[in-house]
Amino acid sequence: MNGASSIAPKKHRSFNTIDDLLQSLDAVRAEVDTSLFLYQTPDFQWIPSSVYRYDDFRESLTIMATDGVASKTFYTGEDVENGYVYGLVNVAAFLAQSMKETIQYDACDENSVRVNAYNIIVM
């Protein structure tokens, strides 16, 4: 041997967090529509939203993660092994807030709460 190693170098996987994140979400697509995007009816029943659907969410997430708005993008994780998991946590936090603000009411607009000059809450 001439001093060269007989061990081949490891091939490194190119990480793409948005693709990994979307693949994880795609795997549970049906559950998102039937068990997550639910709203409460006046009869206190939880049924699938007529406004929020997985396909629309996925398209919006892709745009916000890649193009963004006003130079801001949705955080999808780090370009390291399993880095997309941090992005999934961010998606979970976003959906939790969305559920609190709009999905549970099957509404499109978030509640806008302000306090006016007289300390009165204005919606």
Long-range contacts (C-beta under 8 A, 24 or more apart in sequence): 13-81, 15-79, 15-80, 15-81, 15-83, 16-79, 17-76, 17-77, 17-78, 17-79, 17-83, 17-84, 17-87, 18-62, 18-65, 18-66, 18-76, 18-84, 18-87, 20-77, 20-83, 20-84, 21-65, 21-76, 21-77, 21-84, 21-87, 21-88, 21-91, 22-58, 22-61, 22-62, 24-84, 24-88, 25-54, 25-58, 25-61, 25-88, 25-91, 26-58, 29-54, 29-58, 30-54, 32-57, 36-95, 37-103, 38-103, 38-104, 39-103, 39-104, 39-105, 39-106, 40-104, 40-105, 49-103, 49-106, 50-106, 51-103, 51-106, 51-107, 51-108, 52-98, 52-103, 52-106, 61-91
